Amino acid sequence: MAGKRSTSIPSKTNARRNTKVGCKAMAPTSFALPKQKKYRIDDAAHARNALARVAQHGTPAQKATVRKAVAKKYPSINVSGAPKKTRKR
């Protein structure tokens, strides 16, 4: 079947969230900066992306707030930016 792609169709819920209207309808707890509805952290992928974006464009206060919010919601994500140490065998 040349020319056809195998794509996964996102769920309707996720597709709605990826629009301006959908983001406005999301709960403020889904964002690291809830008053401004910035830096979405409703899942681990968005939390990692929020850390990357705030590192590029955020103020020092925003960086601290986003890191704190991500660390609280996702303790398994490394928020310091340093690579995790692994044990040698």
Buried (B, 14 or more C-beta within 10 A) or exposed (E): EEEEEEEEEEEEEEEBBEEEEEBEEBEEEBBBBBEEBBBBBBBEEBBBBBBEBBEEEBEEEBBEBBBEBBBEBBEEBEBEEEEEEEEEE
